[in-house]
Amino acid sequence: MIEVKSERWDGEPRELYLAPMAGVSELPFRLLARECGADITITEFTSSAAITREVAKSWTRLESHPDENPFIPQIFGGDKDEMILAAQMLDDKADIIDLNFGCPAPKVTRICAGAALMGQPDDLVSMTAKIIDETESPITAKMRLGTGSGQYNALEISQELERVGVQRLCIHGRTLNQRYSGIADWNYIRNIVDSVEIPVIANGDIVDGPSAASCLDTTSASGLMIGRAAIGRPTVFAEIKTQLGWIEEIDLPWVDEDWFDLTSTGKAFASRRWAWDRYLELARETTGLRPKWLKRHAVSFTKGLPGAKTTRQSMHGAATIDAFADTISEFFAQKVDSHSSMS
Ligand SMILES: Cc1cc2nc3c(=O)[nH]c(=O)nc-3n(C[C@H](O)[C@H](O)[C@H](O)COP(=O)(O)O)c2cc1C
């Protein structure tokens, strides 16, 4: 557990980012996260090799919509020329291109991409410098504290990346070796914030208003990035903003006249019902309902809610993807009605 230093942050509101998450943050989910209070969204990472070879599946990860502004595709790769070419291929379409130096997955680190590049800082910096030279889009980077072998080196790398022209950094406060274990080190992120002029976004273990306040207190970061806490709960962005007094609860799209009569479980159902139904609308308007995404989100949206297990069992019997989507909508609707403190 993170030690929560303060429940409030008295400074100016900061931007909240939806973390790039493979298998989670596809276009309709990113659009939903924005409507739920995320200020900035980034695509899940896409392989530069797949982009340059025009692999269709990878290009679907790079779909966007005019409402996603700025559009920030994230790319990874271990081959400098491929990374440059991939960035050039995205240049017209992207508002900003984000480079992934944080992924710990073996299939990525094996090709010396993602967080493994932090073990070869000169290559990481020269690759980035070249991408900046060869593209028009602003370039940002997301990384970890280091590989975990030896000292952290994110601070030195950050200074070098600033020198070659990177415009914003996001630091996940763990090493490559830690993957997702242990606690994010916000103190080290603070050292980076203090040693560069460009904006630094803090990431790792921010899950609610108190942890957001504590992270801002510790890091003084320009913004916060939220990943796992937004899976199945994209409303976390608005929850943080209301808890920190940046926005009013009454202005949230899922808050209606019945909201204040709901129990806390009723509120969890009501906000997720709104989010689920809105996800369906956004998906239908953009990419269409894609079974793989829908099934994954259905599991995470219902996770931890009473009665979810039975619904998950029944949704597997749904004949069509629309029927599947409706089963989840009905589950939320029924439960909202039964958790009103007035009922
Ligand atoms: C399912 C999943 C997929 C992820 N995919 C990516 C990715 O594509 N690119 C990336 O930079 N980080 C990726 N990450 C890391 C997150 O962006 C984030 O740095 C990490 O989860 C820590 O933040 P959190 O504590 O708020 O979850 C992924 C994390 C998860 C849980």
Ligand as a Chemical Component Dictionary entry (heavy atoms), coordinates in Angstrom:
data_LIG
# 
_chem_comp.id                   LIG 
_chem_comp.type                 NON-POLYMER 
_chem_comp.pdbx_formal_charge   0 
_chem_comp.three_letter_code    LIG 
# 
loop_
_chem_comp_atom.comp_id 
_chem_comp_atom.atom_id 
_chem_comp_atom.alt_atom_id 
_chem_comp_atom.type_symbol 
_chem_comp_atom.charge 
_chem_comp_atom.model_Cartn_x 
_chem_comp_atom.model_Cartn_y 
_chem_comp_atom.model_Cartn_z 
_chem_comp_atom.pdbx_ordinal 
LIG C1  C1  C 0 -2.959 -4.211 -19.453 1  
LIG C2  C2  C 0 -1.852 -3.196 -19.531 2  
LIG C3  C3  C 0 -1.329 -2.833 -20.771 3  
LIG C4  C4  C 0 -0.306 -1.885 -20.859 4  
LIG N1  N1  N 0 0.129  -1.480 -22.092 5  
LIG C5  C5  C 0 1.013  -0.440 -22.193 6  
LIG C6  C6  C 0 1.345  0.118  -23.465 7  
LIG O1  O1  O 0 0.854  -0.301 -24.516 8  
LIG N2  N2  N 0 2.222  1.155  -23.471 9  
LIG C7  C7  C 0 2.774  1.678  -22.320 10 
LIG O2  O2  O 0 3.550  2.634  -22.373 11 
LIG N3  N3  N 0 2.463  1.164  -21.114 12 
LIG C8  C8  C 0 1.585  0.146  -21.021 13 
LIG N4  N4  N 0 1.201  -0.310 -19.791 14 
LIG C9  C9  C 0 1.718  0.374  -18.591 15 
LIG C10 C10 C 0 0.769  1.508  -18.166 16 
LIG O3  O3  O 0 0.703  2.502  -19.165 17 
LIG C11 C11 C 0 1.225  2.144  -16.834 18 
LIG O4  O4  O 0 2.522  2.675  -17.029 19 
LIG C12 C12 C 0 1.273  1.141  -15.696 20 
LIG O5  O5  O 0 0.098  0.339  -15.664 21 
LIG C13 C13 C 0 1.429  1.854  -14.342 22 
LIG O6  O6  O 0 0.360  2.717  -14.089 23 
LIG P1  P1  P 0 -0.853 2.310  -13.074 24 
LIG O7  O7  O 0 -0.236 1.999  -11.739 25 
LIG O8  O8  O 0 -1.722 3.520  -13.054 26 
LIG O9  O9  O 0 -1.504 1.098  -13.660 27 
LIG C14 C14 C 0 0.230  -1.291 -19.682 28 
LIG C15 C15 C 0 -0.294 -1.675 -18.446 29 
LIG C16 C16 C 0 -1.319 -2.615 -18.354 30 
LIG C17 C17 C 0 -1.860 -2.973 -16.997 31 
# 
loop_
_chem_comp_bond.comp_id 
_chem_comp_bond.atom_id_1 
_chem_comp_bond.atom_id_2 
_chem_comp_bond.value_order 
_chem_comp_bond.pdbx_ordinal 
LIG C1  C2  SING 1  
LIG C2  C3  SING 2  
LIG C2  C16 DOUB 3  
LIG C3  C4  DOUB 4  
LIG C4  N1  SING 5  
LIG C4  C14 SING 6  
LIG N1  C5  DOUB 7  
LIG C5  C6  SING 8  
LIG C5  C8  SING 9  
LIG C6  O1  DOUB 10 
LIG C6  N2  SING 11 
LIG N2  C7  SING 12 
LIG C7  O2  DOUB 13 
LIG C7  N3  SING 14 
LIG N3  C8  DOUB 15 
LIG C8  N4  SING 16 
LIG N4  C9  SING 17 
LIG N4  C14 SING 18 
LIG C9  C10 SING 19 
LIG C10 O3  SING 20 
LIG C10 C11 SING 21 
LIG C11 O4  SING 22 
LIG C11 C12 SING 23 
LIG C12 O5  SING 24 
LIG C12 C13 SING 25 
LIG C13 O6  SING 26 
LIG O6  P1  SING 27 
LIG P1  O7  DOUB 28 
LIG P1  O8  SING 29 
LIG P1  O9  SING 30 
LIG C14 C15 DOUB 31 
LIG C15 C16 SING 32 
LIG C16 C17 SING 33 
# 
